[in-house]
């Protein structure tokens, strides 16, 4: 149930409600995510939805992805869709999940490991 209150609120002119919501969806979970993507910020932003994490320019050719997750296995699958090399800097749980996913993909390809 909701009810109207007598007070009013004027949002800041630069408020982007969708961006704010997406930023909050990628933060506050159990396991940290810290990833360097070997691509520019503009390129990485095309591949990584805002709800997956915050993107920061590391330098002219690399982007840092920071977030948190409760599901490292799911997050590793999302990272695997990035069409550029990347490195997971933190979170042993995410590193293990990415390693396990890599093993599954090698098995699926039917190639000797």
HUWO-V456756 format. One record per residue. N is the residue number from 0. RES is the residue in one letter. PHI is phi as a letter, one per 40 degrees, with the letter a starting at -180 (999 if undefined). PSI is psi as a letter, one per 30 degrees, with the letter a starting at -180 (999 if undefined). BURIAL is I if it has 9 or more other ideal C-beta (glycine too) atoms within 8 Angstrom, else O. Layout:
((N;RES;PHI;PSI;BURIAL) (N;RES;PHI;PSI;BURIAL))
//
This chain:
((0;X;999;k;O) (1;X;b;l;O) (2;X;a;k;O) (3;X;c;k;O) (4;X;b;l;O) (5;X;c;f;O) (6;X;c;l;O) (7;X;b;l;O) (8;X;a;k;O) (9;X;b;j;O) (10;X;c;l;O) (11;X;d;k;O) (12;X;c;f;O) (13;X;c;g;O) (14;X;c;k;O) (15;X;b;j;O) (16;X;d;e;O) (17;X;c;e;O) (18;X;c;e;O) (19;X;c;e;I) (20;X;c;e;O) (21;X;c;e;I) (22;X;c;e;I) (23;X;c;f;O) (24;X;c;f;O) (25;X;c;g;I) (26;X;b;l;I) (27;X;g;g;O) (28;X;c;a;O) (29;X;c;e;O) (30;X;b;k;I) (31;X;c;l;I) (32;X;b;k;I) (33;X;a;j;I) (34;X;b;k;I) (35;X;b;k;I) (36;X;b;k;I) (37;X;c;i;O) (38;X;a;l;I) (39;X;c;l;I) (40;X;d;e;I) (41;X;c;e;O) (42;X;c;e;I) (43;X;c;e;I) (44;X;c;f;O) (45;X;c;f;O) (46;X;c;f;I) (47;X;b;j;I) (48;X;c;k;O) (49;X;d;f;I) (50;X;c;f;O) (51;X;c;f;I) (52;X;i;l;I) (53;X;c;k;I) (54;X;b;k;I) (55;X;b;k;O) (56;X;c;k;I) (57;X;c;e;O) (58;X;a;a;O) (59;X;c;f;O) (60;X;b;g;O) (61;X;b;l;I) (62;X;b;k;I) (63;X;b;k;I) (64;X;b;k;I) (65;X;b;k;I) (66;X;a;a;I) (67;X;a;l;I) (68;X;a;l;I) (69;X;c;f;O) (70;X;b;i;O) (71;X;d;e;I) (72;X;c;e;I) (73;X;c;e;O) (74;X;c;e;I) (75;X;c;e;I) (76;X;c;e;I) (77;X;c;e;O) (78;X;c;e;I) (79;X;c;f;I) (80;X;c;f;O) (81;X;c;k;I) (82;X;c;h;O) (83;X;a;l;I) (84;X;c;k;O) (85;X;a;l;I) (86;X;b;k;O) (87;X;c;j;I) (88;X;c;e;O) (89;X;b;a;O) (90;X;g;j;I) (91;X;d;e;O) (92;X;c;e;O) (93;X;c;e;I) (94;X;c;e;I) (95;X;c;e;I) (96;X;c;e;I) (97;X;c;e;I) (98;X;c;e;O) (99;X;c;e;I) (100;X;c;e;I) (101;X;d;e;O) (102;X;c;e;I) (103;X;c;e;O) (104;X;c;e;I) (105;X;c;e;I) (106;X;c;e;O) (107;X;c;e;O) (108;X;c;f;O) (109;X;g;g;O) (110;X;c;l;O) (111;X;c;k;O) (112;X;c;999;O))
//
